Amino acid sequence: MKLVLKDNRRYIIRFDKGEELFSELVKFCETEGVVAGPFTAIGASDGVLLSFYHGHEKKYSDKKVDDELEIAALNGIVAELDGKLMVHAHGSFSDRNMSLVGGHVKELLVGSTCEVFLIKLEGNIEREFDEETGLNLMK
């Protein structure tokens, strides 16, 4: 990971091949004191773990894609859950046939590179488990 540019509360960060994006992003946020903020990313992945949430059943279905993918779009929020930083992200990914797959992103292994634009917000965003939805909602 490399901090490319910091401007007030905005960051451009390059993540490198082989890094797990979300765990490295959390480490970066801990170092920089970011406890809340949105981010976007583009780049490449060597594999993702995607999920779809079945709201009526309150459970996720996972799909692991172990292949080279372009990160067409990745959007997320850094927040706190039980006092620890976490990432909530959704993304779209294209394969070599330009076919798209996407959803809730649980894990992302960086391929050639991944470029992240992160904004540090003042204050914090906390999440807590919600019985009705079965999700960790912002409170």
DRENKEBA-416354 format. One record per residue: residue number from 0; residue in three letters; x, y, z of N, C-alpha, C in turn. Coordinates in Angstrom, 1 decimal, padded with zeros to 4 digits. Layout:
// residues N
atom resi=NUM resn=ala n.xx=X n.yy=Y n.zz=Z ca.xx=X ca.yy=Y ca.zz=Z c.xx=X c.yy=Y c.zz=Z .
...
This chain:
// residues 139
atom resi=0 resn=met n.xx=000.9 n.yy=-001.2 n.zz=000.0 ca.xx=000.0 ca.yy=000.0 ca.zz=000.0 c.xx=000.9 c.yy=001.2 c.zz=000.0 .
atom resi=1 resn=lys n.xx=000.4 n.yy=002.2 n.zz=-000.7 ca.xx=001.2 ca.yy=003.5 ca.zz=-000.7 c.xx=000.2 c.yy=004.7 c.zz=-000.7 .
atom resi=2 resn=leu n.xx=000.4 n.yy=005.6 n.zz=000.2 ca.xx=-000.3 ca.yy=006.9 ca.zz=000.2 c.xx=000.2 c.yy=007.7 c.zz=-000.9 .
atom resi=3 resn=val n.xx=-000.6 n.yy=008.0 n.zz=-001.9 ca.xx=-000.2 ca.yy=008.8 ca.zz=-003.1 c.xx=-000.4 c.yy=010.3 c.zz=-002.9 .
atom resi=4 resn=leu n.xx=-001.5 n.yy=010.6 n.zz=-002.3 ca.xx=-001.8 ca.yy=012.0 ca.zz=-002.1 c.xx=-002.8 c.yy=012.2 c.zz=-000.9 .
atom resi=5 resn=lys n.xx=-002.5 n.yy=013.2 n.zz=-000.1 ca.xx=-003.4 ca.yy=013.5 ca.zz=001.0 c.xx=-003.6 c.yy=015.0 c.zz=000.9 .
atom resi=6 resn=asp n.xx=-004.9 n.yy=015.4 n.zz=000.9 ca.xx=-005.3 ca.yy=016.8 ca.zz=000.7 c.xx=-006.4 c.yy=017.0 c.zz=001.7 .
atom resi=7 resn=asn n.xx=-006.1 n.yy=017.7 n.zz=002.8 ca.xx=-007.0 ca.yy=018.0 ca.zz=003.9 c.xx=-007.5 c.yy=016.6 c.zz=004.5 .
atom resi=8 resn=arg n.xx=-008.8 n.yy=016.3 n.zz=004.1 ca.xx=-009.3 ca.yy=015.0 ca.zz=004.6 c.xx=-009.6 c.yy=014.0 c.zz=003.5 .
atom resi=9 resn=arg n.xx=-008.9 n.yy=014.2 n.zz=002.4 ca.xx=-009.1 ca.yy=013.3 ca.zz=001.3 c.xx=-007.8 c.yy=012.5 c.zz=001.0 .
atom resi=10 resn=tyr n.xx=-007.9 n.yy=011.3 n.zz=000.6 ca.xx=-006.7 ca.yy=010.4 ca.zz=000.4 c.xx=-006.9 c.yy=009.7 c.zz=-000.9 .
atom resi=11 resn=ile n.xx=-005.8 n.yy=009.6 n.zz=-001.6 ca.xx=-005.6 ca.yy=008.7 ca.zz=-002.8 c.xx=-004.6 c.yy=007.6 c.zz=-002.3 .
atom resi=12 resn=ile n.xx=-005.0 n.yy=006.4 n.zz=-002.3 ca.xx=-004.2 ca.yy=005.3 ca.zz=-001.8 c.xx=-004.0 c.yy=004.2 c.zz=-002.9 .
atom resi=13 resn=arg n.xx=-002.8 n.yy=003.8 n.zz=-003.2 ca.xx=-002.6 ca.yy=002.7 ca.zz=-004.1 c.xx=-002.4 c.yy=001.4 c.zz=-003.3 .
atom resi=14 resn=phe n.xx=-003.1 n.yy=000.4 n.zz=-003.6 ca.xx=-002.9 ca.yy=-000.9 ca.zz=-003.0 c.xx=-002.3 c.yy=-001.8 c.zz=-004.1 .
atom resi=15 resn=asp n.xx=-001.4 n.yy=-002.8 n.zz=-003.6 ca.xx=-000.6 ca.yy=-003.5 ca.zz=-004.5 c.xx=-001.0 c.yy=-005.0 c.zz=-004.6 .
atom resi=16 resn=lys n.xx=-000.6 n.yy=-005.6 n.zz=-005.7 ca.xx=-000.9 ca.yy=-007.0 ca.zz=-006.0 c.xx=-000.7 c.yy=-007.9 c.zz=-004.7 .
atom resi=17 resn=gly n.xx=-001.7 n.yy=-008.7 n.zz=-004.5 ca.xx=-001.6 ca.yy=-009.7 ca.zz=-003.4 c.xx=-002.1 c.yy=-009.2 c.zz=-002.0 .
atom resi=18 resn=glu n.xx=-002.4 n.yy=-007.9 n.zz=-001.9 ca.xx=-003.0 ca.yy=-007.4 ca.zz=-000.7 c.xx=-004.5 c.yy=-007.6 c.zz=-000.6 .
atom resi=19 resn=glu n.xx=-005.0 n.yy=-008.0 n.zz=000.6 ca.xx=-006.4 ca.yy=-008.1 ca.zz=000.8 c.xx=-006.9 c.yy=-006.7 c.zz=001.1 .
atom resi=20 resn=leu n.xx=-007.7 n.yy=-006.1 n.zz=000.2 ca.xx=-008.0 ca.yy=-004.7 ca.zz=000.2 c.xx=-008.6 c.yy=-004.2 c.zz=001.5 .
atom resi=21 resn=phe n.xx=-009.6 n.yy=-004.9 n.zz=002.0 ca.xx=-010.3 ca.yy=-004.4 ca.zz=003.2 c.xx=-009.5 c.yy=-004.4 c.zz=004.4 .
atom resi=22 resn=ser n.xx=-008.8 n.yy=-005.5 n.zz=004.7 ca.xx=-007.9 ca.yy=-005.5 ca.zz=005.9 c.xx=-006.8 c.yy=-004.5 c.zz=005.8 .
atom resi=23 resn=glu n.xx=-006.3 n.yy=-004.2 n.zz=004.6 ca.xx=-005.3 ca.yy=-003.2 ca.zz=004.5 c.xx=-005.9 c.yy=-001.8 c.zz=004.6 .
atom resi=24 resn=leu n.xx=-007.1 n.yy=-001.6 n.zz=004.1 ca.xx=-007.7 ca.yy=-000.3 ca.zz=004.2 c.xx=-008.0 c.yy=000.0 c.zz=005.7 .
atom resi=25 resn=val n.xx=-008.5 n.yy=-001.0 n.zz=006.4 ca.xx=-008.7 ca.yy=-000.8 ca.zz=007.9 c.xx=-007.4 c.yy=-000.4 c.zz=008.6 .
atom resi=26 resn=lys n.xx=-006.3 n.yy=-001.1 n.zz=008.3 ca.xx=-005.0 ca.yy=-000.7 ca.zz=008.9 c.xx=-004.6 c.yy=000.7 c.zz=008.5 .
atom resi=27 resn=phe n.xx=-004.8 n.yy=001.1 n.zz=007.3 ca.xx=-004.5 ca.yy=002.5 ca.zz=006.9 c.xx=-005.4 c.yy=003.5 c.zz=007.7 .
atom resi=28 resn=cys n.xx=-006.7 n.yy=003.2 n.zz=007.8 ca.xx=-007.6 ca.yy=004.1 ca.zz=008.6 c.xx=-007.2 c.yy=004.1 c.zz=010.0 .
atom resi=29 resn=glu n.xx=-006.8 n.yy=003.1 n.zz=010.6 ca.xx=-006.3 ca.yy=003.1 ca.zz=012.0 c.xx=-005.1 c.yy=004.0 c.zz=012.2 .
atom resi=30 resn=thr n.xx=-004.2 n.yy=003.9 n.zz=011.2 ca.xx=-003.0 ca.yy=004.7 ca.zz=011.3 c.xx=-003.3 c.yy=006.2 c.zz=011.1 .
atom resi=31 resn=glu n.xx=-004.2 n.yy=006.5 n.zz=010.2 ca.xx=-004.5 ca.yy=007.9 ca.zz=009.9 c.xx=-005.7 c.yy=008.5 c.zz=010.8 .
atom resi=32 resn=gly n.xx=-006.2 n.yy=007.7 n.zz=011.7 ca.xx=-007.3 ca.yy=008.1 ca.zz=012.5 c.xx=-008.6 c.yy=008.3 c.zz=011.8 .
atom resi=33 resn=val n.xx=-008.8 n.yy=007.6 n.zz=010.8 ca.xx=-010.1 ca.yy=007.7 ca.zz=010.0 c.xx=-011.1 c.yy=006.7 c.zz=010.7 .
atom resi=34 resn=val n.xx=-012.1 n.yy=007.1 n.zz=011.3 ca.xx=-013.1 ca.yy=006.2 ca.zz=011.9 c.xx=-014.5 c.yy=006.3 c.zz=011.2 .
atom resi=35 resn=ala n.xx=-014.6 n.yy=007.1 n.zz=010.1 ca.xx=-015.8 ca.yy=007.2 ca.zz=009.3 c.xx=-015.4 c.yy=007.8 c.zz=008.0 .
atom resi=36 resn=gly n.xx=-015.9 n.yy=007.2 n.zz=006.9 ca.xx=-015.7 ca.yy=007.8 ca.zz=005.6 c.xx=-016.1 c.yy=006.9 c.zz=004.5 .
atom resi=37 resn=pro n.xx=-016.6 n.yy=007.5 n.zz=003.4 ca.xx=-016.9 ca.yy=006.8 ca.zz=002.2 c.xx=-015.6 c.yy=006.6 c.zz=001.3 .
atom resi=38 resn=phe n.xx=-015.7 n.yy=005.6 n.zz=000.5 ca.xx=-014.6 ca.yy=005.4 ca.zz=-000.4 c.xx=-015.1 c.yy=004.8 c.zz=-001.7 .
atom resi=39 resn=thr n.xx=-014.3 n.yy=005.0 n.zz=-002.8 ca.xx=-014.6 ca.yy=004.4 ca.zz=-004.1 c.xx=-013.2 c.yy=003.8 c.zz=-004.6 .
atom resi=40 resn=ala n.xx=-013.3 n.yy=002.9 n.zz=-005.5 ca.xx=-012.1 ca.yy=002.3 ca.zz=-006.0 c.xx=-012.3 c.yy=001.7 c.zz=-007.4 .
atom resi=41 resn=ile n.xx=-011.1 n.yy=001.7 n.zz=-008.1 ca.xx=-011.0 ca.yy=001.1 ca.zz=-009.4 c.xx=-009.7 c.yy=000.3 c.zz=-009.4 .
atom resi=42 resn=gly n.xx=-009.6 n.yy=-000.6 n.zz=-010.4 ca.xx=-008.4 ca.yy=-001.4 ca.zz=-010.5 c.xx=-008.6 c.yy=-002.8 c.zz=-010.9 .
atom resi=43 resn=ala n.xx=-007.9 n.yy=-003.7 n.zz=-010.3 ca.xx=-007.9 ca.yy=-005.1 ca.zz=-010.7 c.xx=-007.9 c.yy=-006.0 c.zz=-009.5 .
atom resi=44 resn=ser n.xx=-008.5 n.yy=-007.2 n.zz=-009.7 ca.xx=-008.6 ca.yy=-008.1 ca.zz=-008.6 c.xx=-008.2 c.yy=-009.5 c.zz=-009.1 .
atom resi=45 resn=asp n.xx=-007.6 n.yy=-010.3 n.zz=-008.2 ca.xx=-007.2 ca.yy=-011.7 ca.zz=-008.5 c.xx=-008.2 c.yy=-012.6 c.zz=-007.9 .
atom resi=46 resn=gly n.xx=-009.3 n.yy=-012.0 n.zz=-007.3 ca.xx=-010.3 ca.yy=-012.9 ca.zz=-006.7 c.xx=-011.2 c.yy=-012.0 c.zz=-005.7 .
atom resi=47 resn=val n.xx=-012.5 n.yy=-012.3 n.zz=-005.7 ca.xx=-013.4 ca.yy=-011.7 ca.zz=-004.8 c.xx=-014.3 c.yy=-012.7 c.zz=-004.1 .
atom resi=48 resn=leu n.xx=-014.8 n.yy=-012.3 n.zz=-003.0 ca.xx=-015.9 ca.yy=-013.1 ca.zz=-002.3 c.xx=-017.1 c.yy=-012.2 c.zz=-002.3 .
atom resi=49 resn=leu n.xx=-018.1 n.yy=-012.5 n.zz=-003.1 ca.xx=-019.3 ca.yy=-011.7 ca.zz=-003.2 c.xx=-020.4 c.yy=-012.3 c.zz=-002.4 .
atom resi=50 resn=ser n.xx=-021.4 n.yy=-011.5 n.zz=-002.0 ca.xx=-022.5 ca.yy=-012.0 ca.zz=-001.3 c.xx=-023.8 c.yy=-011.4 c.zz=-001.8 .
atom resi=51 resn=phe n.xx=-024.9 n.yy=-012.1 n.zz=-001.6 ca.xx=-026.2 ca.yy=-011.5 ca.zz=-001.9 c.xx=-027.0 c.yy=-011.8 c.zz=-000.6 .
atom resi=52 resn=tyr n.xx=-027.7 n.yy=-010.7 n.zz=-000.1 ca.xx=-028.4 ca.yy=-010.8 ca.zz=001.2 c.xx=-029.9 c.yy=-011.1 c.zz=000.9 .
atom resi=53 resn=his n.xx=-030.3 n.yy=-012.2 n.zz=001.4 ca.xx=-031.7 ca.yy=-012.6 ca.zz=001.3 c.xx=-032.5 c.yy=-012.0 c.zz=002.5 .
atom resi=54 resn=gly n.xx=-033.1 n.yy=-010.9 n.zz=002.3 ca.xx=-033.7 ca.yy=-010.1 ca.zz=003.4 c.xx=-034.8 c.yy=-010.9 c.zz=004.2 .
atom resi=55 resn=his n.xx=-035.6 n.yy=-011.7 n.zz=003.5 ca.xx=-036.7 ca.yy=-012.4 ca.zz=004.1 c.xx=-036.1 c.yy=-013.6 c.zz=005.0 .
atom resi=56 resn=glu n.xx=-035.0 n.yy=-014.1 n.zz=004.5 ca.xx=-034.4 ca.yy=-015.2 ca.zz=005.3 c.xx=-033.3 c.yy=-014.8 c.zz=006.3 .
atom resi=57 resn=lys n.xx=-032.9 n.yy=-013.5 n.zz=006.1 ca.xx=-031.9 ca.yy=-013.0 ca.zz=007.0 c.xx=-030.5 c.yy=-013.8 c.zz=006.9 .
atom resi=58 resn=lys n.xx=-030.2 n.yy=-014.1 n.zz=005.6 ca.xx=-028.9 ca.yy=-014.8 ca.zz=005.4 c.xx=-028.3 c.yy=-014.4 c.zz=004.1 .
atom resi=59 resn=tyr n.xx=-027.0 n.yy=-014.6 n.zz=004.0 ca.xx=-026.2 ca.yy=-014.3 ca.zz=002.8 c.xx=-026.0 c.yy=-015.6 c.zz=002.0 .
atom resi=60 resn=ser n.xx=-025.9 n.yy=-015.4 n.zz=000.7 ca.xx=-025.4 ca.yy=-016.5 ca.zz=-000.2 c.xx=-024.1 c.yy=-016.0 c.zz=-000.7 .
atom resi=61 resn=asp n.xx=-023.0 n.yy=-016.7 n.zz=-000.6 ca.xx=-021.7 ca.yy=-016.3 ca.zz=-001.1 c.xx=-021.3 c.yy=-016.9 c.zz=-002.4 .
atom resi=62 resn=lys n.xx=-020.5 n.yy=-016.2 n.zz=-003.2 ca.xx=-020.0 ca.yy=-016.7 ca.zz=-004.4 c.xx=-018.5 c.yy=-016.2 c.zz=-004.5 .
atom resi=63 resn=lys n.xx=-017.6 n.yy=-017.2 n.zz=-004.6 ca.xx=-016.2 ca.yy=-016.8 ca.zz=-004.7 c.xx=-015.8 c.yy=-016.9 c.zz=-006.1 .
atom resi=64 resn=val n.xx=-015.1 n.yy=-015.8 n.zz=-006.6 ca.xx=-014.6 ca.yy=-015.8 ca.zz=-008.0 c.xx=-013.1 c.yy=-015.7 c.zz=-007.9 .
atom resi=65 resn=asp n.xx=-012.5 n.yy=-016.8 n.zz=-008.2 ca.xx=-011.0 ca.yy=-016.9 ca.zz=-008.2 c.xx=-010.5 c.yy=-016.7 c.zz=-009.6 .
atom resi=66 resn=asp n.xx=-010.5 n.yy=-015.5 n.zz=-010.1 ca.xx=-010.0 ca.yy=-015.2 ca.zz=-011.5 c.xx=-009.6 c.yy=-013.7 c.zz=-011.6 .
atom resi=67 resn=glu n.xx=-009.0 n.yy=-013.4 n.zz=-012.6 ca.xx=-008.6 ca.yy=-012.0 ca.zz=-012.9 c.xx=-009.9 c.yy=-011.2 c.zz=-013.2 .
atom resi=68 resn=leu n.xx=-010.1 n.yy=-010.1 n.zz=-012.5 ca.xx=-011.3 ca.yy=-009.3 ca.zz=-012.8 c.xx=-010.9 c.yy=-007.8 c.zz=-012.8 .
atom resi=69 resn=glu n.xx=-011.6 n.yy=-007.0 n.zz=-013.6 ca.xx=-011.5 ca.yy=-005.6 ca.zz=-013.5 c.xx=-012.4 c.yy=-005.1 c.zz=-012.4 .
atom resi=70 resn=ile n.xx=-012.0 n.yy=-004.2 n.zz=-011.6 ca.xx=-012.9 ca.yy=-003.6 ca.zz=-010.6 c.xx=-013.6 c.yy=-002.4 c.zz=-011.4 .
atom resi=71 resn=ala n.xx=-014.8 n.yy=-002.7 n.zz=-011.9 ca.xx=-015.5 ca.yy=-001.7 ca.zz=-012.7 c.xx=-016.0 c.yy=-000.5 c.zz=-011.8 .
atom resi=72 resn=ala n.xx=-016.4 n.yy=-000.9 n.zz=-010.6 ca.xx=-016.9 ca.yy=000.1 ca.zz=-009.6 c.xx=-016.9 c.yy=-000.6 c.zz=-008.2 .
atom resi=73 resn=leu n.xx=-016.4 n.yy=000.1 n.zz=-007.2 ca.xx=-016.4 ca.yy=-000.4 ca.zz=-005.9 c.xx=-016.7 c.yy=000.9 c.zz=-005.0 .
atom resi=74 resn=asn n.xx=-017.8 n.yy=000.7 n.zz=-004.2 ca.xx=-018.2 ca.yy=001.8 ca.zz=-003.3 c.xx=-018.4 c.yy=001.3 c.zz=-001.9 .
atom resi=75 resn=gly n.xx=-018.0 n.yy=002.0 n.zz=-000.9 ca.xx=-018.1 ca.yy=001.5 ca.zz=000.5 c.xx=-018.0 c.yy=002.6 c.zz=001.5 .
atom resi=76 resn=ile n.xx=-018.2 n.yy=002.2 n.zz=002.7 ca.xx=-018.2 ca.yy=003.0 ca.zz=003.9 c.xx=-017.3 c.yy=002.4 c.zz=005.0 .
atom resi=77 resn=val n.xx=-016.4 n.yy=003.2 n.zz=005.6 ca.xx=-015.7 ca.yy=002.7 ca.zz=006.8 c.xx=-016.5 c.yy=003.2 c.zz=008.0 .
atom resi=78 resn=ala n.xx=-016.7 n.yy=002.3 n.zz=008.9 ca.xx=-017.5 ca.yy=002.6 ca.zz=010.1 c.xx=-017.0 c.yy=001.7 c.zz=011.3 .
atom resi=79 resn=glu n.xx=-017.6 n.yy=001.9 n.zz=012.4 ca.xx=-017.2 ca.yy=001.1 ca.zz=013.6 c.xx=-018.4 c.yy=000.1 c.zz=014.0 .
atom resi=80 resn=leu n.xx=-018.0 n.yy=-001.1 n.zz=014.3 ca.xx=-018.9 ca.yy=-002.1 ca.zz=014.8 c.xx=-018.3 c.yy=-002.7 c.zz=016.1 .
atom resi=81 resn=asp n.xx=-019.0 n.yy=-002.6 n.zz=017.2 ca.xx=-018.4 ca.yy=-003.1 ca.zz=018.4 c.xx=-017.1 c.yy=-002.5 c.zz=018.8 .
atom resi=82 resn=gly n.xx=-016.8 n.yy=-001.2 n.zz=018.4 ca.xx=-015.6 ca.yy=-000.6 ca.zz=018.7 c.xx=-014.4 c.yy=-000.9 c.zz=017.8 .
atom resi=83 resn=lys n.xx=-014.7 n.yy=-001.6 n.zz=016.7 ca.xx=-013.6 ca.yy=-002.0 ca.zz=015.8 c.xx=-014.0 c.yy=-001.4 c.zz=014.4 .
atom resi=84 resn=leu n.xx=-013.0 n.yy=-001.0 n.zz=013.6 ca.xx=-013.3 ca.yy=-000.5 ca.zz=012.3 c.xx=-013.7 c.yy=-001.7 c.zz=011.4 .
atom resi=85 resn=met n.xx=-014.6 n.yy=-001.4 n.zz=010.5 ca.xx=-015.1 ca.yy=-002.4 ca.zz=009.5 c.xx=-015.4 c.yy=-001.7 c.zz=008.2 .
atom resi=86 resn=val n.xx=-015.5 n.yy=-002.4 n.zz=007.1 ca.xx=-015.8 ca.yy=-001.9 ca.zz=005.8 c.xx=-017.0 c.yy=-002.6 c.zz=005.3 .
atom resi=87 resn=his n.xx=-017.9 n.yy=-001.8 n.zz=004.8 ca.xx=-019.1 ca.yy=-002.3 ca.zz=004.1 c.xx=-019.0 c.yy=-001.8 c.zz=002.6 .
atom resi=88 resn=ala n.xx=-019.0 n.yy=-002.7 n.zz=001.7 ca.xx=-018.8 ca.yy=-002.3 ca.zz=000.3 c.xx=-019.6 c.yy=-003.2 c.zz=-000.7 .
atom resi=89 resn=his n.xx=-020.0 n.yy=-002.6 n.zz=-001.8 ca.xx=-020.6 ca.yy=-003.2 ca.zz=-002.9 c.xx=-019.8 c.yy=-002.9 c.zz=-004.1 .
atom resi=90 resn=gly n.xx=-019.8 n.yy=-003.9 n.zz=-005.1 ca.xx=-019.0 ca.yy=-003.7 ca.zz=-006.2 c.xx=-019.5 c.yy=-004.4 c.zz=-007.5 .
atom resi=91 resn=ser n.xx=-019.0 n.yy=-003.9 n.zz=-008.6 ca.xx=-019.2 ca.yy=-004.6 ca.zz=-009.9 c.xx=-017.8 c.yy=-004.9 c.zz=-010.5 .
atom resi=92 resn=phe n.xx=-017.7 n.yy=-006.1 n.zz=-011.1 ca.xx=-016.5 ca.yy=-006.6 ca.zz=-011.6 c.xx=-016.7 c.yy=-007.2 c.zz=-013.0 .
atom resi=93 resn=ser n.xx=-015.8 n.yy=-007.0 n.zz=-013.9 ca.xx=-015.9 ca.yy=-007.6 ca.zz=-015.2 c.xx=-014.8 c.yy=-008.6 c.zz=-015.5 .
atom resi=94 resn=asp n.xx=-015.1 n.yy=-009.7 n.zz=-016.2 ca.xx=-014.2 ca.yy=-010.7 ca.zz=-016.5 c.xx=-013.6 c.yy=-010.4 c.zz=-017.9 .
atom resi=95 resn=arg n.xx=-012.8 n.yy=-011.4 n.zz=-018.4 ca.xx=-012.1 ca.yy=-011.2 ca.zz=-019.7 c.xx=-013.1 c.yy=-011.1 c.zz=-020.9 .
atom resi=96 resn=asn n.xx=-014.3 n.yy=-011.6 n.zz=-020.6 ca.xx=-015.4 ca.yy=-011.6 ca.zz=-021.7 c.xx=-016.2 c.yy=-010.3 c.zz=-021.5 .
atom resi=97 resn=met n.xx=-015.8 n.yy=-009.4 n.zz=-020.6 ca.xx=-016.6 ca.yy=-008.2 ca.zz=-020.3 c.xx=-017.9 c.yy=-008.5 c.zz=-019.7 .
atom resi=98 resn=ser n.xx=-018.1 n.yy=-009.6 n.zz=-019.1 ca.xx=-019.3 ca.yy=-009.9 ca.zz=-018.4 c.xx=-019.2 c.yy=-009.5 c.zz=-016.9 .
atom resi=99 resn=leu n.xx=-020.3 n.yy=-008.9 n.zz=-016.4 ca.xx=-020.3 ca.yy=-008.4 ca.zz=-015.1 c.xx=-020.8 c.yy=-009.3 c.zz=-014.0 .
atom resi=100 resn=val n.xx=-020.2 n.yy=-009.2 n.zz=-012.8 ca.xx=-020.7 ca.yy=-009.9 ca.zz=-011.6 c.xx=-020.6 c.yy=-008.9 c.zz=-010.5 .
atom resi=101 resn=gly n.xx=-021.5 n.yy=-008.9 n.zz=-009.6 ca.xx=-021.4 ca.yy=-007.9 ca.zz=-008.5 c.xx=-022.2 c.yy=-008.3 c.zz=-007.3 .
atom resi=102 resn=gly n.xx=-022.1 n.yy=-007.4 n.zz=-006.3 ca.xx=-022.9 ca.yy=-007.6 ca.zz=-005.1 c.xx=-022.2 c.yy=-007.0 c.zz=-003.9 .
atom resi=103 resn=his n.xx=-022.6 n.yy=-007.5 n.zz=-002.7 ca.xx=-021.9 ca.yy=-007.1 ca.zz=-001.5 c.xx=-020.5 c.yy=-007.8 c.zz=-001.5 .
atom resi=104 resn=val n.xx=-019.4 n.yy=-007.0 n.zz=-001.2 ca.xx=-018.1 ca.yy=-007.6 ca.zz=-001.3 c.xx=-017.6 c.yy=-007.8 c.zz=000.1 .
atom resi=105 resn=lys n.xx=-017.3 n.yy=-009.1 n.zz=000.3 ca.xx=-016.7 ca.yy=-009.5 ca.zz=001.6 c.xx=-015.2 c.yy=-009.5 c.zz=001.7 .
atom resi=106 resn=glu n.xx=-014.6 n.yy=-009.9 n.zz=000.6 ca.xx=-013.1 ca.yy=-009.9 ca.zz=000.5 c.xx=-012.7 c.yy=-009.6 c.zz=-001.0 .
atom resi=107 resn=leu n.xx=-011.6 n.yy=-009.0 n.zz=-001.1 ca.xx=-011.1 ca.yy=-008.6 ca.zz=-002.4 c.xx=-009.5 c.yy=-008.7 c.zz=-002.4 .
atom resi=108 resn=leu n.xx=-009.0 n.yy=-009.6 n.zz=-003.2 ca.xx=-007.6 ca.yy=-009.7 ca.zz=-003.3 c.xx=-007.1 c.yy=-008.9 c.zz=-004.5 .
atom resi=109 resn=val n.xx=-006.3 n.yy=-007.9 n.zz=-004.2 ca.xx=-005.8 ca.yy=-007.0 ca.zz=-005.3 c.xx=-005.0 c.yy=-007.7 c.zz=-006.3 .
atom resi=110 resn=gly n.xx=-005.4 n.yy=-007.4 n.zz=-007.6 ca.xx=-004.6 ca.yy=-007.9 ca.zz=-008.7 c.xx=-003.5 c.yy=-007.0 c.zz=-009.0 .
atom resi=111 resn=ser n.xx=-003.4 n.yy=-006.5 n.zz=-010.3 ca.xx=-002.3 ca.yy=-005.6 ca.zz=-010.6 c.xx=-002.1 c.yy=-004.4 c.zz=-009.7 .
atom resi=112 resn=thr n.xx=-003.3 n.yy=-003.7 n.zz=-009.5 ca.xx=-003.3 ca.yy=-002.6 ca.zz=-008.6 c.xx=-004.7 c.yy=-002.2 c.zz=-008.2 .
atom resi=113 resn=cys n.xx=-004.9 n.yy=-001.4 n.zz=-007.2 ca.xx=-006.2 ca.yy=-000.9 ca.zz=-006.8 c.xx=-006.0 c.yy=000.5 c.zz=-006.3 .
atom resi=114 resn=glu n.xx=-006.8 n.yy=001.4 n.zz=-006.9 ca.xx=-006.7 ca.yy=002.8 ca.zz=-006.5 c.xx=-007.9 c.yy=003.2 c.zz=-005.8 .
atom resi=115 resn=val n.xx=-007.7 n.yy=003.7 n.zz=-004.5 ca.xx=-008.8 ca.yy=004.0 ca.zz=-003.6 c.xx=-008.8 c.yy=005.5 c.zz=-003.4 .
atom resi=116 resn=phe n.xx=-010.0 n.yy=006.1 n.zz=-003.4 ca.xx=-010.3 ca.yy=007.5 ca.zz=-003.0 c.xx=-011.1 c.yy=007.5 c.zz=-001.8 .
atom resi=117 resn=leu n.xx=-010.5 n.yy=007.9 n.zz=-000.7 ca.xx=-011.2 ca.yy=007.9 ca.zz=000.7 c.xx=-011.3 c.yy=009.3 c.zz=001.2 .
atom resi=118 resn=ile n.xx=-012.5 n.yy=009.5 n.zz=001.8 ca.xx=-012.8 ca.yy=010.8 ca.zz=002.4 c.xx=-012.9 c.yy=010.6 c.zz=003.9 .
atom resi=119 resn=lys n.xx=-012.1 n.yy=011.3 n.zz=004.7 ca.xx=-012.2 ca.yy=011.2 ca.zz=006.2 c.xx=-013.3 c.yy=012.2 c.zz=006.7 .
atom resi=120 resn=leu n.xx=-014.4 n.yy=011.6 n.zz=007.3 ca.xx=-015.4 ca.yy=012.5 ca.zz=007.8 c.xx=-015.1 c.yy=012.8 c.zz=009.3 .
atom resi=121 resn=glu n.xx=-015.7 n.yy=014.0 n.zz=009.7 ca.xx=-015.6 ca.yy=014.4 ca.zz=011.1 c.xx=-016.6 c.yy=013.5 c.zz=011.9 .
atom resi=122 resn=gly n.xx=-016.2 n.yy=013.1 n.zz=013.1 ca.xx=-017.1 ca.yy=012.2 ca.zz=013.9 c.xx=-016.9 c.yy=010.8 c.zz=013.5 .
atom resi=123 resn=asn n.xx=-017.9 n.yy=010.0 n.zz=013.9 ca.xx=-017.8 ca.yy=008.6 ca.zz=013.6 c.xx=-019.1 c.yy=008.0 c.zz=013.2 .
atom resi=124 resn=ile n.xx=-019.1 n.yy=006.9 n.zz=012.5 ca.xx=-020.3 ca.yy=006.2 ca.zz=012.2 c.xx=-020.3 c.yy=004.9 c.zz=012.9 .
atom resi=125 resn=glu n.xx=-021.3 n.yy=004.6 n.zz=013.7 ca.xx=-021.3 ca.yy=003.3 ca.zz=014.4 c.xx=-022.4 c.yy=002.4 c.zz=013.8 .
atom resi=126 resn=arg n.xx=-022.2 n.yy=001.1 n.zz=013.8 ca.xx=-023.2 ca.yy=000.2 ca.zz=013.4 c.xx=-023.5 c.yy=-000.7 c.zz=014.6 .
atom resi=127 resn=glu n.xx=-024.8 n.yy=-001.2 n.zz=014.5 ca.xx=-025.2 ca.yy=-002.2 ca.zz=015.5 c.xx=-026.1 c.yy=-003.2 c.zz=014.9 .
atom resi=128 resn=phe n.xx=-026.2 n.yy=-004.4 n.zz=015.5 ca.xx=-027.0 ca.yy=-005.4 ca.zz=014.9 c.xx=-028.5 c.yy=-005.1 c.zz=015.1 .
atom resi=129 resn=asp n.xx=-029.3 n.yy=-005.2 n.zz=014.0 ca.xx=-030.7 ca.yy=-005.0 ca.zz=014.0 c.xx=-031.5 c.yy=-006.3 c.zz=013.9 .
atom resi=130 resn=glu n.xx=-032.2 n.yy=-006.7 n.zz=014.9 ca.xx=-033.0 ca.yy=-007.9 ca.zz=014.9 c.xx=-033.9 c.yy=-008.0 c.zz=013.7 .
atom resi=131 resn=glu n.xx=-034.6 n.yy=-006.9 n.zz=013.4 ca.xx=-035.7 ca.yy=-007.0 ca.zz=012.3 c.xx=-035.1 c.yy=-007.3 c.zz=011.0 .
atom resi=132 resn=thr n.xx=-033.9 n.yy=-006.7 n.zz=010.6 ca.xx=-033.3 ca.yy=-007.0 ca.zz=009.3 c.xx=-032.3 c.yy=-008.0 c.zz=009.3 .
atom resi=133 resn=gly n.xx=-031.7 n.yy=-008.3 n.zz=010.5 ca.xx=-030.6 ca.yy=-009.2 ca.zz=010.6 c.xx=-029.3 c.yy=-008.6 c.zz=010.1 .
atom resi=134 resn=leu n.xx=-029.2 n.yy=-007.3 n.zz=010.0 ca.xx=-028.0 ca.yy=-006.6 ca.zz=009.5 c.xx=-027.4 c.yy=-005.7 c.zz=010.5 .
atom resi=135 resn=asn n.xx=-026.1 n.yy=-005.3 n.zz=010.3 ca.xx=-025.5 ca.yy=-004.3 ca.zz=011.2 c.xx=-025.7 c.yy=-003.0 c.zz=010.6 .
atom resi=136 resn=leu n.xx=-026.8 n.yy=-002.3 n.zz=011.1 ca.xx=-027.2 ca.yy=-001.0 ca.zz=010.5 c.xx=-026.5 c.yy=000.1 c.zz=011.2 .
atom resi=137 resn=met n.xx=-026.3 n.yy=001.2 n.zz=010.4 ca.xx=-025.8 ca.yy=002.5 ca.zz=011.0 c.xx=-026.8 c.yy=003.0 c.zz=012.0 .
atom resi=138 resn=lys n.xx=-026.3 n.yy=003.5 n.zz=013.2 ca.xx=-027.3 ca.yy=003.9 ca.zz=014.2 c.xx=-027.1 c.yy=005.4 c.zz=014.4 .
